[in-house]
């Protein structure tokens, strides 16, 4: 047998074997893997849903108290370690110097006031020295007066005795004249010493008055210094509270006037959710009541707060009453301007049990984009198939949502893979 005949025989044998194998095969059904979760029941009262706007707990606009050229703006380190000027979104602490106006002009006023204080104190030192000198002179004059009085008393006694003796002709005229001269001289010296004492006392009075004036000048100069220090300190724009920079309105080198806003700070450790309710819903609002809310800005998270304010009057335009809910925000997840959703139970409504499914189980209807569907896994002829159920959404419970109609508690709904299965398609439940 030649080579060509052998190749032909081998080809026929291969085709026969392939035909025999094909005749024995059976078609295997493909099942899509999905994850499921049982439908749960949650207690829910009849409620009304409101949209609320997130606002800072407090917001303050910081303005310059004095004018001048801005010669410094606070800097922070960015993630790469480079220094940059502070900007919106940065966190600052109370007392931080955010910006500074040139201080030289205000420092000169302080120096001038300090010089006046030094001058007044120098004058006070001089007056104190003059007072000490005047008091010493008073003491000296008093000693002289005492000596003069003693001498005058002796001269007076001698003169009285001389007059008696002279009247009885027991003293000659020269001795009498000497006694009289002694008397007149001591009287003159007593008068002179008293005059010196009066002058010294007058100097004490004058020096005391001058000290009072000097002390008054010192107090006035110190007051001027304190007054000059205030604008010098006000050249530094400090953060009055700890918070987040919402806006920076000043640039380095800018000329600002007193009262010019430089920064806007907000306290975001606590935020407020503000919404409006009609007058008929006011009976459902109570100060201190706890409300929960969600926001698309932080998906899957639920925040809780208490009603901290209810407006006593309605808005003249919208005719609704403003309600404020204070919410702790330690991680800063809630930002001003976010829109939050919250449900308020109507007064007197009894709670009811509603079926709840995970949010991941809900998909948009392909036929009607505004409608929602879920897929339930059922047993049919020993296999698991996905069945479509049209549903309407109700209240949210964190990562779950209430659905109306189409499902019962305990049924298994597809949570992973729902967008890839069709109604009646076989599925394989995986852990």
C-alpha positions in Angstrom: 0.0 0.0 0.0 1.4 3.4 -1.0 1.7 6.5 1.1 -1.3 8.3 -0.4 -3.6 5.4 0.2 -2.5 5.2 3.9 -3.2 9.0 4.5 -6.7 8.5 3.0 -7.5 5.6 5.3 -6.3 7.5 8.3 -8.5 10.5 7.5 -11.6 8.2 7.1 -10.8 6.6 10.5 -10.5 10.0 12.2 -13.8 11.3 10.8 -15.5 8.1 11.9 -14.2 8.4 15.5 -15.3 12.1 15.6 -18.8 11.2 14.4 -19.1 8.5 17.0 -18.0 10.8 19.8 -20.4 13.5 18.7 -23.3 11.1 18.8 -22.7 10.3 22.5 -22.5 13.9 23.8 -25.4 15.7 25.7 -25.9 19.5 26.0 -24.9 21.0 29.5 -27.1 24.0 30.9 -25.1 27.1 31.9 -26.2 28.7 35.3 -25.2 32.2 36.3 -23.7 32.6 39.8 -25.5 35.0 42.1 -25.6 36.0 45.8 -28.8 36.2 47.6 -30.3 37.5 50.9 -33.6 36.7 52.6 -36.3 39.4 52.7 -36.6 40.9 56.2 -39.4 42.7 58.0 -38.8 46.1 59.6 -41.1 48.1 61.8 -42.0 51.4 60.2 -44.5 54.1 61.0 -46.3 56.2 58.4 -43.8 59.0 57.7 -43.3 62.0 55.5 -39.9 62.5 53.8 -38.3 65.9 53.7 -35.1 67.3 52.0 -32.8 69.2 54.3 -29.8 71.4 53.6 -26.6 70.9 55.6 -25.2 74.0 57.2 -22.3 74.6 59.6 -23.0 74.7 63.3 -21.5 78.2 63.4 -19.8 80.3 60.8 -17.9 83.5 61.5 -16.4 86.1 59.1 -13.1 87.4 60.4 -12.2 91.0 59.5 -9.1 93.2 60.0 -9.5 95.7 62.9 -6.8 98.0 61.5 -5.7 98.9 58.1 -2.4 98.5 56.3 -0.4 96.4 53.9 -0.7 92.6 54.5 2.9 91.4 55.0 2.1 87.8 56.2 -0.4 85.0 55.5 -0.4 81.8 57.4 1.2 78.8 55.8 0.7 75.0 56.1 2.5 72.0 54.7 0.8 70.1 51.8 1.0 66.3 51.6 4.3 66.6 49.7 5.8 68.6 52.5 5.9 71.9 50.5 4.8 75.0 52.3 1.8 76.8 50.9 -0.6 79.6 52.0 -3.6 78.6 53.9 -6.7 78.0 51.8 -10.3 76.9 51.9 -10.7 73.4 53.4 -7.7 73.8 55.8 -8.4 73.2 59.5 -7.2 75.9 61.9 -7.2 76.1 65.7 -8.2 78.9 68.0 -5.6 81.6 68.3 -3.8 80.8 65.0 -2.5 84.0 63.3 -4.1 83.8 59.9 -2.7 87.0 58.5 -0.8 90.1 59.6 -0.8 93.8 58.7 2.6 95.6 58.6 3.4 96.5 62.2 6.0 99.3 61.9 3.6 102.3 62.0 1.8 100.9 65.1 5.0 99.9 66.8 6.2 103.5 66.5 3.2 104.7 68.3 3.8 102.2 71.1 7.4 103.4 71.4 6.4 107.0 71.6 3.9 106.2 74.4 6.5 104.2 76.2 8.9 107.2 76.0 6.3 109.4 77.6 6.0 106.9 80.4 9.7 106.9 81.0 9.7 110.7 81.0 6.9 110.9 83.5 8.7 108.4 85.8 11.9 110.4 85.6 9.9 113.5 86.7 8.4 111.5 89.6 11.9 110.4 90.7 12.9 114.1 90.7 9.9 115.1 92.7 10.5 112.3 95.2 14.1 113.6 95.7 12.7 117.1 96.2 10.2 115.8 98.8 12.9 114.0 100.7 15.1 117.2 100.7 12.1 119.3 101.9 11.3 116.9 104.7 14.9 117.0 105.9 14.8 120.8 105.8 11.6 120.6 107.9 13.3 118.5 110.5 16.3 120.9 110.6 14.0 123.9 110.9 12.0 122.2 113.7 15.2 121.6 115.7 16.2 125.3 115.2 12.7 126.4 116.4 13.1 124.2 119.5 16.5 125.8 120.3 15.2 129.3 119.6 12.2 128.7 121.9 14.4 127.5 124.7 16.7 130.5 124.3 13.7 132.8 124.2 12.3 131.4 127.4 15.7 131.9 129.2 16.0 135.4 127.8 12.4 136.2 128.9 13.0 135.1 132.4 16.3 137.0 132.6 14.6 140.1 131.2 11.7 139.9 133.7 14.1 139.6 136.6 16.2 142.5 135.2 13.1 144.7 135.0 12.3 143.9 138.6 15.8 144.7 139.8 16.1 147.8 137.7 12.8 149.1 139.1 14.2 148.7 142.7 17.5 150.3 141.5 19.2 147.0 142.3 20.6 146.8 138.7 22.5 149.3 136.8 21.3 150.6 133.5 24.0 148.8 131.3 23.0 145.4 132.8 19.4 146.1 132.2 20.1 147.1 128.6 22.1 143.9 128.0 19.2 141.8 129.3 16.8 143.6 127.1 19.1 143.1 124.1 19.3 139.4 124.8 15.6 139.2 125.0 15.0 141.0 121.7 17.7 138.9 119.9 16.2 135.6 121.1 12.7 136.7 120.0 14.1 137.7 116.6 15.8 134.3 116.2 12.7 132.4 117.2 10.7 134.3 114.6 13.3 133.6 112.0 13.4 129.9 112.8 9.6 129.6 112.6 9.7 131.3 109.2 12.3 128.8 108.0 10.1 126.0 109.3 7.1 127.4 107.4 9.1 127.6 104.2 10.3 124.0 104.6 6.8 122.8 105.2 5.6 124.7 102.1 8.3 122.9 100.1 7.0 119.6 101.4 3.5 120.5 100.3 4.7 121.6 96.9 6.8 118.5 96.4 3.8 116.3 97.4 1.6 118.1 94.9 4.2 117.7 92.2 4.4 113.9 93.0 0.7 113.6 92.6 0.9 115.4 89.3 3.8 113.2 88.2 1.9 110.0 89.1 -1.1 111.3 87.2 1.1 111.9 84.2 2.5 108.3 84.5 -1.0 106.9 84.6 -2.0 109.0 81.5 1.1 107.9 79.7 0.5 104.2 80.6 -3.1 104.5 79.4 -1.8 105.9 76.1 0.7 103.0 75.9 -2.1 100.5 76.5 -4.2 102.3 73.9 -1.3 102.2 71.4 -0.7 98.5 72.1 -4.3 97.5 71.1 -3.9 98.4 67.4 -0.5 96.9 67.4 -2.0 93.6 68.6 -4.8 94.0 66.1 -2.4 93.9 63.2 -2.5 90.1 63.7 -5.7 88.5 62.4 -6.3 85.5 64.8 -8.8 82.7 64.5 -11.4 83.3 67.3 -12.5 79.6 67.1 -11.2 76.3 65.9 -12.7 75.4 62.5 -12.4 74.9 58.8 -11.5 77.7 56.4 -14.5 78.2 54.2 -13.1 81.1 52.3 -9.9 83.2 52.1 -10.4 86.8 50.9 -6.9 88.3 51.3 -3.7 88.1 49.5 -0.1 88.9 50.5 0.8 92.5 49.8 -2.8 93.7 49.6 -3.8 97.1 51.2 -6.7 96.5 53.5 -8.8 98.9 55.6 -10.2 98.3 59.1 -13.2 96.1 58.8 -12.1 94.4 55.6 -13.1 90.6 55.8 -10.1 88.3 55.5 -11.4 84.8 56.2 -14.6 82.9 56.8 -14.3 80.0 59.3 -16.9 77.4 60.2 -17.3 74.8 62.9 -18.0 71.5 61.2 -17.6 69.2 64.2 -21.3 69.6 64.5 -23.6 70.5 61.6 -27.2 71.5 61.2 -29.8 70.0 58.8 -32.4 72.6 58.0 -35.7 71.8 56.3 -39.2 73.3 56.1 -42.5 71.8 57.2 -46.1 72.9 56.7 -48.1 74.1 59.7 -50.1 70.8 59.8 -46.8 68.9 60.4 -45.7 71.0 63.4 -47.5 68.7 65.8 -45.0 66.0 64.8 -42.0 68.2 65.7 -40.7 68.3 69.3 -37.5 69.9 70.5 -35.0 67.3 71.4 -36.6 64.6 69.3 -34.2 62.3 67.5 -34.2 62.1 63.7 -32.1 60.1 61.2 -31.1 61.2 57.8 -29.1 60.0 54.8 -27.4 61.8 51.9 -26.2 60.7 48.5 -22.9 62.5 49.3 -22.1 59.8 51.9 -23.8 56.6 50.4 -24.6 53.8 52.8 -24.2 56.0 56.0 -27.0 57.0 58.3 -26.6 60.1 60.6 -28.6 60.8 63.7 -29.3 64.1 65.4 -31.9 66.0 67.6 -34.2 68.8 66.8 -32.6 71.9 68.2 -34.8 74.7 66.8 -38.3 75.1 65.5 -39.1 78.5 63.9 -41.9 80.3 65.7 -43.2 81.8 62.5 -43.6 80.7 58.9 -41.6 82.0 56.0 -43.5 84.8 54.3 -42.8 83.4 50.8 -42.9 79.6 51.2 -45.3 79.5 54.2 -43.3 76.7 55.8 -41.8 76.6 59.3 -38.0 76.1 59.4 -36.8 73.1 61.6 -33.2 72.6 62.5 -31.6 69.3 63.4 -28.2 69.3 65.1 -26.0 66.4 64.1 -22.5 65.4 65.5 -20.0 65.3 62.7 -16.7 64.3 64.3 -15.2 62.9 61.0 -16.4 65.8 58.9 -18.3 63.6 56.5 -21.2 66.0 56.2 -20.3 69.1 54.3 -22.1 72.5 54.1 -24.4 72.6 51.0 -25.1 68.8 51.0 -28.8 67.8 50.5 -30.0 65.2 53.0 -33.1 63.1 53.2 -35.0 62.4 56.4 -38.4 60.9 57.3 -40.6 62.2 60.0 -43.3 60.0 61.5 -46.8 61.4 61.5 -48.2 61.9 64.9 -50.3 59.0 66.2 -49.4 56.6 63.5 -49.0 53.0 64.6 -45.9 51.1 63.4 -46.3 48.5 60.7 -44.1 45.6 59.5 -42.8 46.2 55.9 -40.6 43.9 53.8 -37.0 45.2 53.4 -34.4 44.3 50.8 -30.7 45.4 50.4 -30.3 48.4 48.1 -28.0 46.3 45.9 -31.0 44.0 45.1 -32.9 46.9 43.4 -32.4 47.6 39.7 -34.0 49.8 37.1 -36.6 48.3 34.8 -35.3 47.9 31.3 -38.7 48.6 29.8 -39.5 51.6 32.1 -36.4 53.5 33.4 -38.5 55.2 36.1 -39.6 51.8 37.6 -37.7 49.4 39.9 -37.5 45.6 39.9 -35.9 42.9 41.9 -35.2 39.2 41.2 -36.3 36.4 43.5 -34.7 32.9 43.4 -37.3 30.1 43.1 -37.1 26.3 42.9 -38.5 24.9 39.6 -38.1 21.2 38.6 -35.2 20.8 40.9 -33.3 23.9 39.7 -33.0 27.4 40.8 -34.4 30.2 38.5 -34.6 34.0 38.9 -38.0 35.5 38.8 -38.6 39.2 38.2 -40.8 41.2 40.5 -41.9 44.8 39.9 -41.7 46.8 43.2 -42.2 50.3 44.5 -39.6 51.7 47.0 -40.5 53.0 50.4 -38.5 54.1 53.5 -34.8 53.6 53.7 -33.1 51.7 56.6 -29.4 52.5 56.2 -28.3 50.0 53.4 -31.7 48.6 53.0 -35.0 49.9 51.5 -38.6 48.9 52.1 -40.5 47.6 49.0 -44.3 47.4 48.5 -45.8 44.3 46.9 -44.2 41.4 45.0 -42.2 39.9 47.8 -42.7 38.1 51.1 -40.5 37.8 54.2 -38.1 35.0 53.9 -37.9 34.9 50.1 -34.4 35.0 48.6 -33.6 38.1 46.5 -30.6 38.5 44.3 -28.1 41.0 45.8 -25.1 40.4 43.5 -25.6 39.8 39.8 -29.1 41.2 39.6 -28.2 43.3 36.6 -27.0 40.2 34.6 -29.9 37.8 35.0 -33.2 37.7 33.1 -36.7 36.5 34.2 -36.8 32.7 34.2 -33.1 32.3 33.8 -31.3 29.5 35.7 -29.0 30.6 38.4 -26.5 29.1 40.9 -26.5 30.6 44.4 -23.0 31.1 45.7 -21.8 32.1 49.2 
